Amino acid sequence: MNFKTEEVAQMRWLCILLGVLWGQVTSAQEPKDLWDLLDRSIQSERTVLPEEISFGAPGLKEERERPELVERGPRVERVVALDRPVDPNSYVVGPGDGFVVYIWGQVNQYHDLTVTPEGKLIVPYVEPIKVAGLTLAEAKRRVIQKVQERYRAKVSVELKSLRRIRVFVTGYVAQPGAYDVTPVHRAMDVLMGVEVTPKYEVKAKAGLMVAGSRRNIKIFRRNGDTLRVDLDRFINLGDLSANPYLEAGDIIYVPPRSDVVHIYGAVKIGDRSAYELLPGETVADLVELAGGLREDAWHVAELVRFKDDGVTKERYTIDLNEQLHNPDDPFYLKPGDQLFIRHIPNWRPRAWVEVIGEVKHPGPYPIKDGVTTLSQVIEEAGGFTKDAALERATLERRQAKFVLPDPEFQRLRQISSVMGGLEKMKPLEYDYLKTRSRENRYLVSVDFEKLFLEGDKSQDVVLRYGDVINIPRKWETVTVSGQVEHPGMVPFVKGMGPDYYIRQAGGYTRKADKGKVQIIKARTQVWMSKDEAKTLEPGDTIFVPEHPEHDWWGFVKDASAVAGQLATFVILARSIANM
């Protein structure tokens, strides 16, 4: 079909016009990019939600530039975590505290009020009531008195919410500065980094530095008082007086850590030895700070003190009974003192073994370490059941894990963990690593059948704390696994060898490597070849490995390459000989 030039031009302009119109339609239906999608989401949200949300508090619209203060829906105050109910006789009211005033009788009214910055509580139709600086109990009485002067009614005043106060942290802390807390927070809440401004989920964390004091922290009050904070005393002993409540305007000063003393040995808090020394502290104070003496503490201690040269030592013998119970003659500490409190040897030693498996009364049994024998414990456990397999019974000495280490085995394990380490081992070292990895290295060599069936007392070993006596159940089968036709458990027949059980399992498969059959002994987990194990025992395992597949094509390629190299060498040699 032939079109004139003018018709082609008209059709082209028509297509362009349709494309522009279609683009406008689709852009009105679908957003061009993510920003259009967000704008449209906001527009759709405004059709559902009101333009302005009232929070009930005047002046909040001016805070719209601070999004963390603007929430949808009514604002809900989080509950402040208290360590005890507010004490009306000690809690001092201040600006920002919230109160609820109930009036009923002549009139029925409910007022949710906040103490003004000037420290007054404004109850409608009642003159402003000064409450700042009063205790909570005094403030309640004053408000009730003023309201009842206006109304003949009953009045109830309750503290609803706590004000926020500002304190200042200075000195050796990670983040000095101002922190907002409540009057029920203590010094440790700021210094150790707990949440202290619950209203807006802001966490205050001053963070003590390593060089900062923990026991000589000062709190300077606006009224001139100075309090001392002793975090170690509070944490170790729970002394609340060492961790006081905070007040508005408090300055918490963390000085550098002063000299320390050390305590070692039989104290209850033994995971720490160094404590900051305060002026006038004694041996009794240090022992108390370390949690007190353990029950196995010897009453005679030794104190090492350095002379003025910082090198020469002096030794003092300390009678702890006298120091702890006779405060009339205290032994005062000096910087660098070291107090050693020794243990009473063999204090209430724990000694027991565990019997598990086929005895009449399995469980733990007390022993006299190194004296009680195996037969005595089995007798105390009621003897064996009819299903006990004495040929596979074991005695495991778990203390050997700690007192009998195997440094050679550990060395070989480290070598094997490195890439290429196995290739660097000598054959004997590799065999040792393989054997020790398979066996239980903590078994005591005991023949239970000889001891309990034949009466051989040479097998009646003495027991040690932590020993485990395991009497397994008779398992009258031998397991055949690997390359056999029907792998699984085969009934045990006394006196039969590996070939019998392999035949019972259907015989070898085509891929079986008959020359490398292994026997795994149930009692010791020792591996041995088929020729070494003439007879088997219940629970033993026969493993028939798979014959490795040969890469014949690769072998042919390698052989061809070698042959070619040899031919080249022969030709080259002949050429040289004929020259």
C-alpha positions as CSV (number, residue, x, y, z in Angstrom):
1,M,0.0,0.0,0.0
2,N,1.4,3.4,-1.0
3,F,0.9,6.5,1.1
4,K,1.5,10.1,0.1
5,T,4.1,12.1,1.9
6,E,1.5,14.3,3.5
7,E,-0.5,11.3,4.8
8,V,2.6,9.8,6.3
9,A,3.4,13.0,8.1
10,Q,-0.2,13.3,9.5
11,M,-0.1,9.7,10.8
12,R,3.2,10.4,12.5
13,W,1.9,13.5,14.3
14,L,-1.2,11.5,15.3
15,C,0.9,8.8,16.9
16,I,3.0,11.4,18.8
17,L,-0.2,13.0,20.1
18,L,-1.7,9.7,21.2
19,G,1.6,8.9,23.0
20,V,1.6,12.1,24.9
21,L,-2.0,11.7,26.0
22,W,-1.4,8.1,27.1
23,G,1.6,9.2,29.2
24,Q,-0.5,11.8,30.9
25,V,-3.2,9.3,31.7
26,T,-0.7,6.7,33.1
27,S,1.1,9.4,35.1
28,A,-2.2,10.3,36.7
29,Q,-2.7,6.7,37.7
30,E,0.7,5.5,38.7
31,P,3.6,7.3,40.4
32,K,6.6,8.1,38.3
33,D,9.1,7.1,41.0
34,L,9.5,6.6,44.8
35,W,9.0,10.2,45.7
36,D,5.6,10.3,43.8
37,L,4.6,7.2,45.7
38,L,5.5,8.8,49.0
39,D,3.7,12.0,48.2
40,R,0.6,10.1,47.1
41,S,0.7,8.1,50.4
42,I,0.8,11.3,52.4
43,Q,-2.1,12.7,50.4
44,S,-4.2,9.6,51.0
45,E,-3.3,9.7,54.7
46,R,-4.5,13.2,55.0
47,T,-7.9,12.3,53.6
48,V,-8.3,9.8,56.6
49,L,-6.6,11.6,59.4
50,P,-7.4,15.1,60.6
51,E,-5.1,17.9,59.6
52,E,-4.2,18.7,63.2
53,I,-4.2,16.3,66.1
54,S,-4.9,17.7,69.5
55,F,-2.7,16.4,72.4
56,G,-4.6,18.3,75.0
57,A,-1.6,20.4,76.0
58,P,-1.5,24.0,75.0
59,G,1.5,25.3,73.1
60,L,2.4,21.9,71.6
61,K,1.8,23.1,68.0
62,E,4.9,25.2,68.3
63,E,7.0,22.0,68.8
64,R,6.1,20.7,65.3
65,E,9.7,21.2,64.2
66,R,10.8,18.6,66.8
67,P,9.3,15.3,65.4
68,E,10.5,13.3,68.4
69,L,7.9,15.2,70.5
70,V,5.0,14.8,68.2
71,E,3.0,11.6,68.2
72,R,-0.3,10.5,66.7
73,G,-3.0,9.9,69.2
74,P,-2.9,10.8,72.9
75,R,0.4,10.9,74.6
76,V,1.0,8.1,77.1
77,E,3.5,8.6,79.9
78,R,5.7,5.6,80.5
79,V,5.7,4.2,84.1
80,V,9.0,5.1,85.9
81,A,10.7,2.0,87.4
82,L,10.8,2.5,91.2
83,D,12.9,0.5,93.6
84,R,10.2,1.1,96.2
85,P,7.0,3.2,96.6
86,V,7.5,7.0,97.0
87,D,7.8,7.9,100.6
88,P,5.5,10.9,101.3
89,N,7.6,11.9,104.3
90,S,10.9,12.1,102.3
91,Y,9.9,12.9,98.7
92,V,10.3,16.7,98.1
93,V,7.8,18.2,95.7
94,G,9.1,20.4,92.9
95,P,8.2,22.0,89.5
96,G,6.9,19.4,87.0
97,D,5.4,17.0,89.5
98,G,2.0,15.8,88.4
99,F,-1.0,15.6,90.8
100,V,-4.6,14.5,90.6
101,V,-7.0,16.3,92.9
102,Y,-10.5,14.8,93.5
103,I,-13.2,16.9,95.1
104,W,-16.6,15.4,96.0
105,G,-19.5,16.5,98.2
106,Q,-20.8,20.0,97.7
107,V,-19.2,19.8,94.2
108,N,-17.8,16.9,92.2
109,Q,-14.6,17.8,90.4
110,Y,-11.5,16.1,89.0
111,H,-8.3,18.0,88.2
112,D,-5.1,16.8,86.5
113,L,-2.6,19.4,87.6
114,T,1.2,20.0,87.3
115,V,3.3,22.1,89.6
116,T,4.3,25.3,87.8
117,P,7.8,26.4,87.3
118,E,7.3,28.8,90.2
119,G,6.5,25.8,92.4
120,K,2.7,26.4,92.7
121,L,-0.3,24.1,92.2
122,I,-3.2,25.9,90.6
123,V,-6.6,24.4,91.5
124,P,-9.5,26.1,89.6
125,Y,-11.3,28.7,91.7
126,V,-8.7,28.3,94.5
127,E,-5.8,30.6,95.1
128,P,-2.4,29.3,93.8
129,I,-0.9,26.9,96.4
130,K,2.8,27.0,97.1
131,V,4.0,23.3,97.3
132,A,7.6,23.3,96.0
133,G,10.1,22.5,98.7
134,L,7.5,20.7,100.8
135,T,7.5,17.0,101.4
136,L,4.8,15.1,99.6
137,A,2.9,14.6,102.9
138,E,3.1,18.4,103.7
139,A,2.0,19.3,100.2
140,K,-1.0,17.1,100.3
141,R,-2.1,18.6,103.6
142,R,-1.7,22.1,102.4
143,V,-3.7,21.5,99.2
144,I,-6.5,19.8,101.1
145,Q,-6.6,22.7,103.5
146,K,-6.8,25.4,100.8
147,V,-9.4,23.5,98.8
148,Q,-11.6,22.9,101.8
149,E,-11.5,26.6,102.6
150,R,-13.2,27.1,99.3
151,Y,-15.5,24.1,99.2
152,R,-17.4,22.2,101.8
153,A,-16.3,18.9,100.4
154,K,-14.0,16.0,100.8
155,V,-10.6,16.2,99.0
156,S,-8.1,13.6,97.9
157,V,-4.7,14.6,96.5
158,E,-2.5,11.9,94.8
159,L,0.9,12.2,93.1
160,K,0.4,11.1,89.5
161,S,3.8,11.5,87.8
162,L,7.3,12.5,88.7
163,R,9.1,15.5,87.4
164,R,12.3,15.5,85.5
165,I,15.3,17.1,87.1
166,R,18.7,17.9,85.7
167,V,22.0,16.8,87.2
168,F,25.6,17.3,86.0
169,V,28.3,14.7,85.7
170,T,31.9,15.8,85.7
171,G,35.4,14.4,86.2
172,Y,36.8,11.0,85.0
173,V,33.7,9.9,83.0
174,A,33.4,9.0,79.3
175,Q,30.7,11.5,78.6
176,P,30.5,14.4,81.1
177,G,27.6,16.8,80.8
178,A,24.0,17.3,81.9
179,Y,21.6,14.4,82.3
180,D,17.8,14.5,82.9
181,V,16.6,12.1,85.6
182,T,13.8,11.8,88.1
183,P,14.0,12.2,91.9
184,V,13.7,8.4,92.3
185,H,16.9,7.7,90.4
186,R,20.2,7.1,92.2
187,A,23.7,8.1,91.4
188,M,24.6,4.6,89.9
189,D,21.7,5.0,87.4
190,V,23.6,7.8,85.7
191,L,27.1,6.5,86.2
192,M,26.6,3.0,85.0
193,G,24.4,3.8,82.0
194,V,20.8,2.8,82.7
195,E,17.8,4.5,81.2
196,V,17.0,7.6,83.1
197,T,14.7,9.6,80.8
198,P,11.7,7.2,80.2
199,K,9.4,9.8,78.6
200,Y,11.2,10.0,75.3
201,E,13.3,6.8,75.3
202,V,16.5,8.7,75.8
203,K,19.3,6.8,77.6
204,A,21.8,8.6,79.7
205,K,25.2,7.0,80.0
206,A,28.0,8.8,81.7
207,G,30.3,5.8,81.8
208,L,33.1,5.5,84.3
209,M,36.5,5.6,82.9
210,V,39.1,3.0,84.0
211,A,41.1,5.7,85.8
212,G,38.1,7.1,87.6
213,S,37.3,6.4,91.2
214,R,34.5,4.0,92.1
215,R,34.5,4.5,95.9
216,N,35.2,8.2,96.4
217,I,32.6,9.9,94.1
218,K,31.2,13.2,95.4
219,I,27.8,14.7,95.0
220,F,27.6,18.4,95.6
221,R,24.2,19.7,96.5
222,R,22.8,23.2,96.0
223,N,22.3,23.6,99.7
224,G,26.0,23.1,100.3
225,D,25.9,19.4,101.4
226,T,28.4,16.9,100.0
227,L,27.6,13.2,99.7
228,R,29.9,10.3,98.9
229,V,29.1,7.6,96.5
230,D,30.8,4.2,96.9
231,L,29.8,1.9,94.0
232,D,31.8,-1.0,95.2
233,R,30.1,-1.0,98.6
234,F,26.7,-0.7,97.0
235,I,27.3,-3.5,94.4
236,N,29.1,-5.9,96.8
237,L,27.1,-5.3,100.0
238,G,23.8,-3.7,98.9
239,D,24.4,-0.6,101.0
240,L,21.9,1.9,99.7
241,S,23.5,4.7,101.7
242,A,26.4,4.4,99.4
243,N,24.2,5.1,96.4
244,P,22.0,8.1,97.3
245,Y,19.0,9.5,95.4
246,L,19.6,12.5,93.2
247,E,18.2,16.0,93.5
248,A,17.8,18.8,91.0
249,G,21.0,20.6,90.4
250,D,23.3,17.9,91.9
251,I,26.9,17.9,90.6
252,I,28.4,14.4,90.5
253,Y,32.1,14.6,90.5
254,V,34.2,11.5,89.7
255,P,37.8,12.0,90.8
256,P,40.8,10.0,89.7
257,R,41.2,6.6,91.3
258,S,43.3,6.7,94.4
259,D,45.7,4.1,95.8
260,V,44.5,0.5,96.0
261,V,45.0,-2.5,98.4
262,H,44.7,-6.1,97.5
263,I,43.0,-9.1,99.1
264,Y,43.5,-12.7,98.0
265,G,42.3,-16.1,99.1
266,A,39.3,-17.3,101.1
267,V,36.8,-14.5,100.7
268,K,33.3,-14.7,99.2
269,I,34.0,-12.3,96.3
270,G,37.1,-13.9,95.0
271,D,36.9,-12.9,91.4
272,R,38.4,-9.5,92.2
273,S,41.4,-8.6,94.3
274,A,42.1,-4.8,94.0
275,Y,40.0,-2.3,95.9
276,E,40.4,1.5,96.2
277,L,41.6,2.5,99.6
278,L,39.7,5.2,101.5
279,P,41.2,7.1,104.4
280,G,40.9,5.3,107.8
281,E,40.0,1.9,106.4
282,T,41.1,-1.2,108.2
283,V,41.6,-4.9,107.6
284,A,38.0,-5.6,108.8
285,D,36.7,-3.0,106.3
286,L,38.5,-4.7,103.4
287,V,37.3,-8.2,104.3
288,E,33.7,-6.8,104.6
289,L,34.1,-5.2,101.1
290,A,35.2,-8.5,99.7
291,G,32.0,-10.1,100.9
292,G,33.3,-11.5,104.1
293,L,35.2,-14.7,104.9
294,R,34.4,-18.1,103.4
295,E,33.6,-21.0,105.7
296,D,37.0,-22.6,104.9
297,A,39.0,-19.5,105.7
298,W,41.9,-19.9,108.1
299,H,41.7,-17.4,111.0
300,V,45.3,-16.4,110.6
301,A,46.1,-14.1,107.6
302,E,49.3,-12.6,106.4
303,L,49.7,-8.9,105.3
304,V,52.5,-7.7,103.1
305,R,53.4,-4.0,103.3
306,F,56.0,-2.1,101.3
307,K,58.3,0.3,103.0
308,D,58.8,3.9,101.9
309,D,61.3,2.8,99.2
310,G,58.5,0.8,97.5
311,V,60.7,-2.3,97.2
312,T,61.4,-3.6,100.7
313,K,58.6,-5.7,102.2
314,E,57.3,-6.1,105.7
315,R,55.2,-9.1,106.8
316,Y,52.5,-9.0,109.5
317,T,50.6,-11.9,111.0
318,I,46.9,-10.9,111.3
319,D,44.5,-12.6,113.7
320,L,41.2,-12.3,111.7
321,N,39.0,-13.3,114.7
322,E,40.5,-10.4,116.7
323,Q,40.2,-7.9,113.8
324,L,36.7,-8.8,112.8
325,H,35.2,-9.1,116.3
326,N,37.3,-6.8,118.4
327,P,37.1,-3.3,116.9
328,D,39.1,-1.7,119.8
329,D,42.4,-2.5,118.2
330,P,42.0,-2.1,114.4
331,F,44.8,-2.7,111.9
332,Y,44.8,0.3,109.6
333,L,45.7,-0.2,105.9
334,K,48.2,1.7,103.8
335,P,48.4,2.1,100.0
336,G,49.7,-1.1,98.4
337,D,48.9,-3.5,101.2
338,Q,48.3,-7.1,100.2
339,L,46.2,-9.3,102.5
340,F,46.5,-13.1,102.0
341,I,43.8,-15.3,103.6
342,R,44.5,-19.0,103.2
343,H,42.1,-21.9,103.0
344,I,41.7,-24.7,105.6
345,P,43.0,-27.8,103.8
346,N,40.5,-30.6,103.1
347,W,37.6,-28.6,104.2
348,R,34.4,-30.6,103.7
349,P,35.8,-32.3,100.6
350,R,33.3,-33.5,98.0
351,A,33.8,-37.1,97.1
352,W,31.3,-39.1,95.1
353,V,31.0,-41.3,92.0
354,E,28.2,-42.0,89.6
355,V,26.9,-45.4,88.6
356,I,24.8,-45.5,85.5
357,G,23.3,-48.3,83.5
358,E,22.4,-51.9,84.6
359,V,22.5,-51.8,88.4
360,K,19.5,-52.1,90.6
361,H,20.0,-48.5,92.1
362,P,21.8,-46.3,89.6
363,G,22.8,-42.8,90.7
364,P,25.5,-40.9,92.7
365,Y,27.2,-42.6,95.7
366,P,29.5,-40.9,98.3
367,I,33.0,-42.4,98.7
368,K,36.2,-41.9,100.6
369,D,38.5,-40.6,97.9
370,G,41.3,-43.0,97.1
371,V,40.0,-45.6,99.6
372,T,36.5,-46.9,98.5
373,T,36.8,-49.7,95.9
374,L,34.8,-50.5,92.8
375,S,33.2,-53.6,94.3
376,Q,32.1,-51.7,97.4
377,V,30.1,-49.2,95.3
378,I,28.6,-51.9,93.1
379,E,27.5,-53.7,96.2
380,E,26.0,-50.5,97.6
381,A,24.1,-50.0,94.3
382,G,22.4,-53.3,94.7
383,G,24.5,-55.3,92.3
384,F,23.9,-55.9,88.6
385,T,20.7,-56.6,86.8
386,K,20.3,-59.7,84.7
387,D,20.7,-57.6,81.5
388,A,24.1,-56.2,82.5
389,A,26.9,-56.6,79.9
390,L,30.0,-56.9,82.1
391,E,32.2,-57.5,79.1
392,R,31.5,-53.9,77.9
393,A,31.4,-52.2,81.3
394,T,33.8,-49.2,81.8
395,L,35.2,-47.0,84.5
396,E,35.9,-43.5,83.4
397,R,38.1,-41.2,85.5
398,R,37.0,-37.7,84.6
399,Q,39.6,-36.0,86.8
400,A,42.2,-37.2,84.4
401,K,41.0,-34.6,82.0
402,F,42.5,-32.0,84.3
403,V,45.4,-33.7,86.0
404,L,46.7,-36.0,83.2
405,P,46.9,-33.9,80.1
406,D,48.4,-35.4,76.9
407,P,50.7,-32.7,75.5
408,E,51.8,-34.8,72.6
409,F,48.3,-35.5,71.5
410,Q,47.5,-31.8,71.8
411,R,50.6,-30.9,69.7
412,L,49.6,-33.4,67.0
413,R,46.1,-32.0,66.9
414,Q,47.4,-28.5,66.4
415,I,49.6,-29.7,63.6
416,S,46.7,-31.5,61.9
417,S,44.5,-28.4,62.1
418,V,47.0,-26.5,59.8
419,M,46.6,-27.0,56.1
420,G,49.1,-29.7,55.0
421,G,49.9,-30.6,58.6
422,L,49.1,-34.3,58.2
423,E,51.6,-34.7,55.4
424,K,54.3,-33.3,57.6
425,M,53.7,-36.0,60.3
426,K,55.8,-39.1,60.6
427,P,53.9,-42.4,60.1
428,L,54.1,-43.2,63.8
429,E,52.8,-39.8,64.8
430,Y,49.9,-40.1,62.5
431,D,49.0,-43.6,63.9
432,Y,49.2,-42.2,67.4
433,L,46.9,-39.2,66.6
434,K,44.4,-41.5,64.9
435,T,44.4,-44.1,67.7
436,R,44.1,-41.5,70.5
437,S,41.3,-39.7,68.6
438,R,39.2,-42.8,68.4
439,E,39.6,-44.1,72.0
440,N,38.4,-42.7,75.3
441,R,41.6,-41.4,76.8
442,Y,40.2,-41.4,80.4
443,L,39.2,-45.1,80.8
444,V,40.7,-47.0,83.7
445,S,41.8,-50.5,82.7
446,V,39.4,-52.8,84.6
447,D,38.1,-56.2,83.6
448,F,34.7,-56.4,85.2
449,E,34.2,-60.1,84.2
450,K,37.4,-61.1,86.1
451,L,36.5,-59.0,89.1
452,F,32.8,-60.0,89.5
453,L,32.6,-63.4,87.9
454,E,36.0,-64.9,88.7
455,G,36.7,-63.0,91.9
456,D,40.0,-61.5,90.8
457,K,40.7,-58.8,93.4
458,S,43.6,-57.4,91.4
459,Q,40.9,-55.7,89.3
460,D,39.2,-54.1,92.3
461,V,40.5,-50.6,91.8
462,V,40.1,-47.7,94.2
463,L,37.8,-44.9,93.1
464,R,38.4,-41.2,92.9
465,Y,36.0,-38.2,93.1
466,G,34.1,-37.8,89.8
467,D,34.5,-41.4,88.5
468,V,31.7,-42.7,86.3
469,I,30.9,-46.4,86.3
470,N,29.0,-47.4,83.2
471,I,27.3,-50.8,83.0
472,P,25.7,-51.1,79.6
473,R,22.8,-53.3,78.7
474,K,23.3,-56.6,76.9
475,W,23.1,-56.1,73.2
476,E,23.1,-59.5,71.6
477,T,23.9,-58.3,68.1
478,V,26.8,-57.4,65.9
479,T,26.4,-54.5,63.5
480,V,27.5,-54.9,59.9
481,S,27.8,-51.7,57.9
482,G,29.2,-50.5,54.6
483,Q,29.4,-52.5,51.4
484,V,27.3,-55.6,52.1
485,E,24.0,-56.5,50.6
486,H,21.9,-56.1,53.7
487,P,23.7,-53.9,56.3
488,G,22.3,-53.8,59.8
489,M,22.3,-55.8,63.1
490,V,23.0,-59.5,63.0
491,P,22.2,-61.7,66.0
492,F,25.3,-62.5,68.0
493,V,26.6,-66.1,67.9
494,K,29.4,-66.9,70.4
495,G,32.7,-68.0,68.8
496,M,31.9,-66.8,65.3
497,G,34.3,-64.6,63.3
498,P,33.7,-61.6,61.0
499,D,33.2,-63.8,57.9
500,Y,30.1,-65.4,59.5
501,Y,28.4,-62.1,60.1
502,I,29.3,-60.7,56.6
503,R,27.7,-63.8,55.1
504,Q,24.6,-63.3,57.3
505,A,24.4,-59.8,56.0
506,G,24.2,-61.0,52.4
507,G,27.8,-61.0,51.5
508,Y,30.0,-58.4,49.9
509,T,28.7,-56.0,47.2
510,R,30.6,-55.5,43.9
511,K,32.2,-52.3,45.3
512,A,33.4,-53.8,48.6
513,D,37.1,-53.5,49.4
514,K,37.5,-57.0,51.0
515,G,41.1,-56.4,52.0
516,K,40.4,-53.4,54.2
517,V,37.5,-54.7,56.4
518,Q,37.7,-53.1,59.9
519,I,36.4,-54.3,63.2
520,I,35.4,-51.6,65.8
521,K,35.3,-53.0,69.3
522,A,32.3,-51.9,71.3
523,R,34.1,-51.6,74.7
524,T,37.2,-49.7,73.7
525,Q,36.2,-48.2,70.2
526,V,39.6,-49.6,68.9
527,W,39.8,-50.3,65.2
528,M,41.5,-53.5,64.0
529,S,41.7,-55.4,60.8
530,K,39.5,-58.5,60.1
531,D,42.5,-60.8,60.4
532,E,43.3,-59.5,63.9
533,A,39.8,-60.2,65.2
534,K,39.2,-63.9,65.2
535,T,36.1,-63.7,67.3
536,L,33.6,-60.9,68.0
537,E,31.7,-59.7,71.0
538,P,28.1,-58.3,71.3
539,G,28.0,-54.7,70.2
540,D,31.0,-54.9,67.9
541,T,30.8,-53.3,64.5
542,I,32.1,-54.6,61.2
543,F,32.8,-51.9,58.6
544,V,33.3,-52.9,55.0
545,P,34.7,-49.9,53.0
546,E,34.0,-49.1,49.4
547,H,36.7,-50.0,46.9
548,P,38.1,-46.7,45.5
549,E,37.1,-46.1,41.9
550,H,40.0,-45.7,39.5
551,D,40.1,-43.0,36.9
552,W,41.2,-45.2,34.0
553,W,41.0,-42.5,31.4
554,G,43.2,-40.3,33.5
555,F,45.6,-43.2,34.1
556,V,45.8,-43.7,30.3
557,K,46.5,-40.0,29.7
558,D,49.2,-39.9,32.4
559,A,50.8,-43.1,31.0
560,S,50.7,-41.7,27.5
561,A,52.4,-38.5,28.6
562,V,55.1,-40.4,30.5
563,A,55.6,-42.7,27.4
564,G,55.9,-39.7,25.1
565,Q,58.5,-38.1,27.5
566,L,60.5,-41.4,27.6
567,A,60.4,-41.7,23.8
568,T,61.6,-38.1,23.4
569,F,64.4,-38.8,25.9
570,V,65.5,-42.0,24.0
571,I,65.5,-40.2,20.6
572,L,67.5,-37.3,22.0
573,A,70.0,-39.8,23.6
574,R,70.4,-41.6,20.3
575,S,70.9,-38.4,18.4
576,I,73.7,-37.4,20.8
577,A,75.3,-40.8,20.5
578,N,75.4,-40.6,16.7
579,M,76.9,-37.2,16.6
